[in-house]
Amino acid sequence: MKKSILMIVLLSLLSLLPASAGITDFKTIEAAKQAYEGKEYGKSAALLNSLDKALPQKEYDIGNAYYKNKKYDEAIKMYEKAKGVDDAMRYHNIGNSYFQEKKWDKAIESYEKALKIKEDKDTRYNLELAKKQKKKQEEKKKKQQKKDQQKKKDQKKDQNKKNKDNKKNQDQKNKDQKKKNDQQKKKDQNKKNKDQNKKNQNKKSQQNKDQKKNGQKKEQKEKGQKKKKDQNGQKKKSDQKEQGKEKNKKPKKEKGDQASGQPKKQKMSKEEKLKAQELKRLLKKMGQKKTPTMIYQMGNPPKGKRSEDVNPW
């Protein structure tokens, strides 16, 4: 910043104060001067702002106080209001404020305005320095842009590679999952087929058992029916045979027992049984062991009728 002309400004302020100005204004200006020299720039600016008189010199010194207090925006505003003070110095200090904010274009513009008014080596030096800083900033910006572009390109490349790897991993994962699903599906199908075959075998086995059981029942039934039929047939045949025997039966003499000399036994009627029992009783009573060769009929049968069941000897 161009060397402050605070003392000159303060003297100018004192000379510009009206005769009616009180001792307070002079004390305020003196306090502002002491605060500035003591590097209490905020206090100095506040004291100068408290003066009612609006003077370019006051605005300029307030700008200097803001600049020293690193409040560059406030300093620029006060320098721009301080019209009437040396414009070369005013633009020089505006350029310095923009320089501190790294606003190179505005700083260069302010320095050039100052040099148009008056050539100054400090202003020229600051102008060249601002141009160098601007160029350096632009190169740095370009370098950063290039770096950012390369970084973005690398990030895109990495992202593409990552996406490709992810896709590959996902495809492999899907393939493995599909294989696993197919194996599980095949396993389930085999189990289902096995269960179905077992069920069919059990069903078939049960059917065979039922068929065998039904066959046995049918066979038993048929045997029973056949047996019953055979029994009925045999009975019928026996009955027919008996009937035939009865029909073809003729009375004949029976030969006696050669060993005992007794006649062959034959079926006796009730009447014959009674006669035999009577005969046995008589023989027992008489003590005889052998039957007579000839016996006569006992009792008095009806005349002219002979029993068909008795054959005479």
VMD Tcl script that draws the C-alpha trace (Angstrom):
set ca {
  {0.00 0.00 0.00}
  {1.21 3.50 -0.77}
  {2.65 5.18 2.32}
  {-0.20 6.65 4.37}
  {-0.75 10.37 4.32}
  {-2.75 10.16 7.55}
  {-0.90 13.10 9.14}
  {-1.57 15.28 6.12}
  {-5.18 14.21 6.07}
  {-5.59 14.83 9.76}
  {-4.07 18.29 9.42}
  {-6.39 18.89 6.49}
  {-9.32 17.74 8.61}
  {-8.33 20.12 11.36}
  {-8.08 22.98 8.91}
  {-11.37 22.06 7.33}
  {-13.28 21.87 10.56}
  {-15.51 24.87 11.06}
  {-14.72 27.37 13.74}
  {-17.73 26.16 15.63}
  {-16.30 22.64 15.89}
  {-15.89 21.56 19.46}
  {-12.88 20.32 21.28}
  {-14.41 16.85 21.01}
  {-13.76 16.63 17.23}
  {-10.12 17.53 17.75}
  {-9.80 14.93 20.48}
  {-11.44 12.32 18.24}
  {-9.02 13.02 15.39}
  {-6.07 12.83 17.77}
  {-7.34 9.55 19.23}
  {-7.79 8.13 15.73}
  {-4.20 9.13 14.89}
  {-2.84 7.44 18.01}
  {-4.92 4.29 17.41}
  {-3.64 4.05 13.82}
  {-0.05 4.46 14.90}
  {-0.63 1.88 17.61}
  {-1.92 -0.54 14.92}
  {-5.42 -0.43 16.38}
  {-6.87 0.01 12.91}
  {-10.44 -0.96 13.76}
  {-10.54 1.58 16.59}
  {-9.06 4.25 14.35}
  {-11.71 3.62 11.66}
  {-14.49 3.70 14.24}
  {-13.28 7.02 15.69}
  {-13.06 8.61 12.24}
  {-16.53 7.28 11.35}
  {-17.88 9.01 14.44}
  {-17.09 12.43 12.94}
  {-20.15 14.07 11.43}
  {-18.26 15.92 8.74}
  {-18.25 14.03 5.39}
  {-14.80 14.72 3.92}
  {-12.81 12.81 1.28}
  {-9.78 12.85 3.57}
  {-11.79 11.15 6.31}
  {-13.07 8.45 3.91}
  {-9.52 7.81 2.64}
  {-8.07 7.36 6.12}
  {-11.00 5.09 7.11}
  {-10.17 3.02 3.98}
  {-6.54 2.81 5.11}
  {-7.68 1.62 8.56}
  {-9.92 -1.07 7.00}
  {-7.07 -2.16 4.72}
  {-4.70 -2.54 7.66}
  {-7.43 -4.48 9.49}
  {-7.66 -6.85 6.43}
  {-11.22 -5.79 5.67}
  {-10.55 -5.30 1.98}
  {-14.12 -4.98 0.74}
  {-14.83 -2.15 3.25}
  {-11.51 -0.51 2.32}
  {-12.38 -0.50 -1.40}
  {-15.77 1.09 -0.68}
  {-14.16 3.88 1.39}
  {-11.42 4.50 -1.23}
  {-14.06 4.86 -3.93}
  {-15.90 7.46 -1.77}
  {-12.70 9.41 -1.13}
  {-12.84 11.34 -4.39}
  {-10.82 14.53 -4.15}
  {-7.79 12.90 -2.55}
  {-4.84 12.08 -4.86}
  {-6.51 9.73 -7.41}
  {-3.23 8.00 -8.30}
  {-2.77 6.95 -4.66}
  {-6.49 6.11 -4.32}
  {-6.44 3.77 -7.39}
  {-3.12 2.35 -6.22}
  {-4.68 1.39 -2.89}
  {-7.86 0.05 -4.57}
  {-5.54 -2.12 -6.72}
  {-3.77 -3.33 -3.59}
  {-7.09 -4.29 -1.97}
  {-8.09 -6.33 -5.04}
  {-4.56 -7.83 -5.10}
  {-5.03 -9.10 -1.52}
  {-8.32 -10.73 -2.58}
  {-6.51 -12.34 -5.58}
  {-8.85 -10.59 -7.99}
  {-6.10 -10.06 -10.53}
  {-8.13 -8.51 -13.35}
  {-9.60 -5.76 -11.13}
  {-6.22 -5.19 -9.48}
  {-4.55 -4.77 -12.90}
  {-7.33 -2.41 -14.02}
  {-6.88 -0.20 -10.90}
  {-3.07 -0.08 -11.26}
  {-3.38 0.92 -14.91}
  {-5.78 3.76 -13.95}
  {-3.27 4.98 -11.38}
  {-0.39 4.88 -13.92}
  {-2.45 6.84 -16.44}
  {-2.73 9.60 -13.88}
  {0.88 9.44 -12.73}
  {3.80 7.10 -13.38}
  {4.95 5.45 -10.19}
  {7.53 2.66 -9.77}
  {5.61 1.01 -6.88}
  {2.41 0.99 -8.88}
  {4.27 -0.34 -11.96}
  {5.89 -3.09 -9.86}
  {2.51 -4.09 -8.38}
  {0.97 -4.11 -11.87}
  {3.64 -6.49 -13.23}
  {3.36 -8.65 -10.12}
  {-0.44 -8.84 -10.54}
  {0.02 -9.88 -14.20}
  {2.47 -12.60 -13.18}
  {0.13 -13.83 -10.49}
  {-2.74 -13.87 -12.99}
  {-0.65 -15.86 -15.48}
  {0.51 -18.20 -12.74}
  {-3.08 -18.61 -11.61}
  {-4.23 -19.33 -15.18}
  {-1.44 -21.87 -15.67}
  {-2.27 -23.43 -12.35}
  {-5.92 -23.42 -13.32}
  {-5.14 -25.04 -16.67}
  {-2.89 -27.54 -14.96}
  {-5.59 -28.23 -12.42}
  {-8.18 -28.54 -15.19}
  {-5.90 -30.93 -17.04}
  {-5.31 -32.82 -13.84}
  {-9.02 -32.87 -13.14}
  {-9.72 -34.06 -16.67}
  {-7.10 -36.79 -16.32}
  {-8.48 -37.67 -12.92}
  {-11.98 -37.74 -14.35}
  {-10.73 -39.85 -17.25}
  {-8.96 -42.22 -14.85}
  {-12.02 -42.35 -12.64}
  {-14.15 -43.12 -15.68}
  {-11.67 -45.77 -16.75}
  {-11.61 -47.22 -13.24}
  {-15.38 -47.06 -13.11}
  {-15.65 -48.83 -16.47}
  {-13.20 -51.46 -15.27}
  {-15.10 -51.74 -12.01}
  {-18.41 -52.00 -13.90}
  {-16.87 -54.60 -16.19}
  {-15.54 -56.57 -13.22}
  {-18.86 -56.20 -11.45}
  {-20.69 -57.39 -14.55}
  {-18.29 -60.29 -14.89}
  {-18.70 -61.15 -11.21}
  {-22.45 -60.76 -11.50}
  {-22.54 -62.97 -14.61}
  {-20.45 -65.57 -12.81}
  {-22.64 -65.25 -9.76}
  {-25.77 -65.63 -11.91}
  {-24.17 -68.58 -13.68}
  {-23.29 -70.23 -10.37}
  {-26.75 -69.49 -9.03}
  {-28.34 -70.92 -12.17}
  {-26.17 -74.01 -11.89}
  {-27.07 -74.34 -8.24}
  {-30.76 -73.87 -9.06}
  {-30.56 -76.43 -11.87}
  {-28.83 -78.91 -9.56}
  {-31.41 -78.32 -6.87}
  {-34.19 -78.59 -9.44}
  {-32.71 -81.82 -10.77}
  {-32.28 -83.13 -7.23}
  {-35.88 -82.22 -6.40}
  {-37.08 -83.82 -9.64}
  {-35.10 -86.99 -8.93}
  {-36.51 -87.10 -5.42}
  {-39.98 -86.49 -6.82}
  {-39.50 -89.25 -9.42}
  {-38.09 -91.56 -6.76}
  {-41.03 -90.84 -4.46}
  {-43.43 -91.31 -7.38}
  {-41.78 -94.58 -8.39}
  {-41.89 -95.76 -4.81}
  {-45.52 -94.72 -4.61}
  {-46.25 -96.51 -7.89}
  {-44.40 -99.60 -6.70}
  {-46.30 -99.57 -3.43}
  {-49.52 -99.07 -5.35}
  {-48.62 -101.84 -7.77}
  {-47.57 -104.10 -4.89}
  {-50.84 -103.35 -3.12}
  {-52.74 -104.02 -6.34}
  {-50.88 -107.32 -6.75}
  {-51.68 -108.20 -3.15}
  {-55.29 -107.22 -3.69}
  {-55.41 -109.17 -6.96}
  {-53.78 -112.16 -5.30}
  {-56.16 -111.87 -2.38}
  {-59.11 -111.50 -4.73}
  {-57.77 -114.42 -6.79}
  {-57.48 -116.52 -3.64}
  {-60.98 -115.52 -2.61}
  {-62.23 -116.27 -6.10}
  {-60.34 -119.55 -6.15}
  {-61.67 -120.46 -2.71}
  {-65.13 -119.46 -3.85}
  {-64.76 -121.49 -7.01}
  {-63.40 -124.41 -5.02}
  {-66.26 -124.06 -2.61}
  {-68.71 -123.85 -5.46}
  {-67.01 -126.79 -7.18}
  {-66.91 -128.78 -3.98}
  {-70.52 -127.95 -3.35}
  {-71.31 -128.82 -6.93}
  {-69.34 -132.06 -6.64}
  {-71.06 -132.83 -3.38}
  {-74.41 -132.07 -4.93}
  {-73.42 -134.12 -7.97}
  {-72.17 -137.00 -5.84}
  {-75.25 -136.80 -3.69}
  {-77.42 -136.65 -6.75}
  {-75.47 -139.49 -8.30}
  {-75.64 -141.44 -5.06}
  {-79.32 -140.79 -4.82}
  {-79.74 -141.83 -8.42}
  {-77.66 -144.92 -7.76}
  {-79.65 -145.74 -4.70}
  {-82.81 -145.17 -6.60}
  {-81.50 -147.43 -9.36}
  {-80.55 -150.09 -6.87}
  {-83.91 -149.88 -5.24}
  {-85.53 -150.03 -8.64}
  {-83.41 -152.94 -9.88}
  {-83.39 -154.81 -6.56}
  {-84.98 -158.33 -6.74}
  {-85.61 -160.79 -3.94}
  {-83.06 -163.67 -3.85}
  {-81.86 -166.33 -1.57}
  {-78.86 -165.59 0.50}
  {-76.11 -168.01 1.12}
  {-75.42 -168.97 4.65}
  {-72.15 -168.48 6.42}
  {-70.02 -171.49 5.57}
  {-68.04 -171.24 8.80}
  {-70.92 -170.74 11.13}
  {-73.64 -172.19 8.98}
  {-75.73 -169.06 9.69}
  {-77.47 -167.13 6.99}
  {-75.96 -163.81 5.77}
  {-77.28 -160.80 7.60}
  {-79.57 -158.52 5.77}
  {-81.53 -155.46 6.59}
  {-84.44 -156.42 8.80}
  {-87.68 -154.74 9.22}
  {-89.09 -153.85 12.57}
  {-91.22 -156.93 12.54}
  {-88.22 -159.14 11.74}
  {-86.25 -157.55 14.51}
  {-89.01 -158.33 16.94}
  {-89.12 -161.93 15.68}
  {-85.32 -162.24 15.95}
  {-85.35 -160.91 19.47}
  {-88.14 -163.36 20.39}
  {-86.19 -166.18 18.81}
  {-83.05 -165.28 20.68}
  {-84.97 -165.16 23.90}
  {-86.43 -168.56 23.27}
  {-83.07 -170.03 22.33}
  {-81.47 -168.66 25.42}
  {-84.26 -170.07 27.45}
  {-83.96 -173.45 25.84}
  {-80.15 -173.40 26.19}
  {-79.59 -174.05 22.57}
  {-76.62 -172.62 20.74}
  {-77.52 -173.37 17.19}
  {-80.55 -172.40 15.31}
  {-82.65 -175.23 13.93}
  {-82.29 -175.95 10.30}
  {-85.84 -175.04 9.84}
  {-88.24 -173.00 11.87}
  {-91.75 -172.14 11.28}
  {-93.22 -168.77 11.35}
  {-94.36 -167.63 14.70}
  {-97.59 -166.08 15.17}
  {-100.57 -166.35 12.92}
  {-100.00 -164.34 9.72}
  {-102.99 -163.59 7.61}
  {-104.00 -166.41 5.35}
  {-103.19 -166.13 1.72}
  {-100.57 -163.39 2.39}
  {-96.90 -163.79 2.99}
  {-94.40 -161.18 4.06}
  {-92.29 -159.95 1.25}
  {-89.36 -159.27 3.49}
  {-89.03 -162.87 4.74}
  {-87.54 -165.65 2.65}
  {-88.24 -169.20 3.79}
  {-85.44 -171.67 4.02}
}
mol new
graphics top color blue
foreach p $ca { graphics top sphere $p radius 0.5 }
foreach p [lrange $ca 0 end-1] q [lrange $ca 1 end] { graphics top cylinder $p $q radius 0.2 }
display resetview
